[in-house]
Amino acid sequence: MLQSAPRGAVMDANAKITVLKRSNLFGGLPPETLEAGAEAAKERKLDKGDALFQQGDDATTHYIVASGRLRLDQATPDGKNVVLRFMGPGDLVGSVAVMRDIPYPATPIAADETRVLSWTQARMMDLMQAHPALAMKAINMMGGRIEELQERLQQVATQQVERRIAATVLKIVGQSGRKTEAGVEIPFPLSRQDLAEMTGTTLHTVSRTLSAWIEEGIIEGRRSSHIVIKRPHRLVEISEQA
């Protein structure tokens, strides 16, 4: 589980390097690459509800979440909104679009106060040319994103709805969950509408499923829209059932 970078003062070089070490793009690379990446990075702060960029904008900048949380929203051609995923510390945002030279395909919105590091396309290309291992990591990362999309499409096509919802909740727990006395908490608001959009189902179906889980004691729903998983193993069973 990733820990957020400090949200207070402007980040120094060491704080930036700590974020880069935890990211898929820079993680595991030599100290000199991390130092160069941190030196080239600019910092940006978002208040809750702010958009990092808009779907359809020209993709010109790479971002990594340093602290906080982004919700990735995508508007479909028929005007519906789909929540693709939540992104937290260490997650890369927008890079696939930049490297493919296509417009940003979705809008990242701050779920709470969020801080990101950024590099223009030109600065990142300079870094990759000076540090070839960084370019290889970028290629591998793009392949991983494509595999993730294929997996999600397969889930929507083949899995029962309850199984999809359970798998989505568990994935968020794996990325962001924190242990509490009551269970494992998702530490940011996750609405039933968000889950419906992430799993390709209806709000009614998600509400019915979560209500059944609450009655069974699998989860605890709170007014703040924070979900606490009281019986994680039972949720794993549901996500794996045939």
C-alpha positions, 0 to 999 in steps of 0.5 A, a space after each residue: 500500500 502506498 503512503 501519500 507524500 506530505 501535503 503541506 509545504 512545497 516538496 523538496 527533491 527528496 520528497 519527489 524522489 520518494 514519490 518516483 520510487 513508488 511509481 511504475 515508471 521510475 520505480 527500481 531505476 538507478 539513483 541518478 535517474 530518480 534524481 534527474 526525474 525529480 529535478 525536471 518535475 514540476 509540482 501542482 496542487 489540486 483542490 477537491 473537485 478540480 480537474 487535472 485536464 479535460 477529456 479531449 485536450 491535447 496530451 502534452 504532459 505526463 503526471 504522477 500522483 504525489 498525494 491525494 486521490 484522482 477519479 478518472 471520468 470518461 464521457 461516452 458518445 451518448 453522454 453518459 459518464 463512466 468512472 474508469 478507476 481511482 488513482 493514488 500516490 505513485 500512479 501515472 496519469 496521461 502518459 499513454 495518451 502523450 506517448 501515443 500522441 492522441 488526446 487525453 481520453 478521460 478527465 482526472 478529477 481530484 477526489 480530495 486535496 491532491 498533489 501531482 508531479 508533471 513533465 512536459 512531453 519534451 522534458 520526458 523525452 530528454 529524460 528517456 534519451 539520457 536514461 534508456 532504462 526509463 524508456 523501457 519502463 514506459 514501454 512496459 507500462 503501456 503494455 500493462 495498461 492495454 492488458 488491464 483494459 482487456 481484462 476489464 472488457 472480459 470481466 464485463 462480458 463474462 462475469 456475473 455482476 456481483 463478482 464484478 462488483 466484488 473484484 472492483 472493491 477488492 482492487 480498490 482495497 489493494 490500492 488504497 485500503 487501510 486497516 482499522 478496528 472495524 475492518 479494512 476501510 477505503 479511505 475516500 468517498 466511493 459512491 454507489 454510482 461510482 461503483 455502477 459506472 466502474 462495473 458496467 451495471 446499474 445503480 439499482 444493482 449496486 445498491 441491492 448488492 451492497 445492501 445484501 453484503 451489509 446484511 450478511 456482515 461482509 461490509 459496513 456502509 457509512 454516511 460518508 460513503 466510505 466502505 469498510 470491509 469487515 469480512 475480506 475473505 468472503 469478498 474474495 470468495 464472491 469475486 472468485 466464484 464461477 
